[in-house]
Each structure stands twice: as C-alpha cells, then as structure tokens.
Amino acid sequence: MPGKQRPYRVLYHPLVVDRDIPVLPAKMKARIKLAIEQRLTTQPQHYGKPLRYSLKGHRRLRVGDWRVVYRIVARDRMVIILVICHRKEVYSTVVSRLPRD
C-alpha cells in the first residue's frame, strides 16, 4: 500500500523483562501489551507525552495507574521501553535505569 509506513519495532530494557513485566497484575499486563501494540508500534510520538528535565528525549504512555516510559529512535523506527511501573514509582525507577554521565 503506498503511503503506509512499516511499524515501529519495540525493544525492552532487560530489567523490564526481568522485573517489571513479571509483577504486573494479569489484567493490567494484557492492557499494557495491547496499548504498546496499538499505539507504540504505529505512532509513538503521537500517543506518548514528552518528559522534561533529566528525562528529556523520553516519553511516557499512561495505561490506568501504570506508566510505560520509552524513547523513540526515529531513524531506525524503533521504540525502546525503559520502564513499565506503577505511577508512584515510575520516575525514581526510570532515573535509576538511565546511563550515568
């Protein structure tokens, strides 16, 4: 189809796979998976809210009381998910996963 772009590829930080996903409630896990598949693979810049300050360049997707923090690598059509966490813990968790300067 002309004009239709290929979907964004989604990559997960290793700690998302090891720590975040296993502790998600089953219903929320399904909702978050659906949100990632429907939103972040198609238009991640449209659905996510840009973050500021030390998290500039990252975005967050709200799914109920849970947050998905990600970064878009536009040239590679890739979304890197850094954190899937409850809103109370998300910002302290994401800061701990960012590379130190």
N, C-alpha and C positions, 0 to 999 in steps of 0.2 A: 504494500500500500504506500503510495507516495505521501510524504509528509509525516508518516508515522515513525517516531524515533524508537530505538531499542530501549528496553527498560534499564533502569539503574541496577547495578549489581550490589547486593548487600553483603558486607563483611562484618563480622562481630569481633570485638576485642576478646581475647582469651578469657578474661575474668567475667565477661557477660555470659559466656557459655558455662564456665565452671561455678560461678557464684550467683549471678542474677537470675538466670532462667530457672534453675532448679528450685528456688524458693518462691517462685510466683504461684499464687493460687491458680488452680486449673482453669477456672472460667476466665480469669484475667490473662492467663497465658494465651488462651485462644483469641481473646480480643486484641491483645498486643500483636500477635502474629498476623492477624487479619489487617490491622492498621498498617503494619510495616509492608505487607504485600500490596495493599491497595493504594497506600499513599506514598511511601518512601521509594518504591520501585518506579513510580510514574512521575511525580512532581515533588521531590523532596524540598525544594526551595519554596514551594507554594504552601505546603501544609505545615511546615515547622516554623516556630517562632525563633528569630535570631537571638542569640545570647550576647551579653555585653561584658565589658571589663576583661577579666582574665580568661573568660570563656569566649571571647570574640572569635568569630570564624566557625563557631559551633552553633547548632540549632537544637531545639527541643520539641518533641511531639508529645502532646498531652493525651493520655488514654485513661479516663477516670481520674483516680488519685495517683496514678503511676506516670512516670516520665521516661521518655526514650531520648537520650542525648546522643547526637550524631554530628558527623562532619561530612560535607559533600566534597568529593574530588571530581569536579565537573569534567575535566579533560579526559578522565577515564570512565565517566558515567558510573561512579561508584559512591556508595554511602557506607561510611564506617560507623558502626554503632559502638559507642564507648560505655554506655551505662543504660540499664533498664532497672529503675529503682522507684520506691515509694517517694512521693513528693517531699516528705520530711527529711529524707537522707540524700536526695539526688545530688545536690550541689557539692556537699562535702565529699561524696564518693567520686564524682567526676573529676574534681580537682586532684584527688589522690592518684588518678589514673593518667593524668596528663604528664608528658615528659618534662622533667626539670630542666631549666635553662642553666 
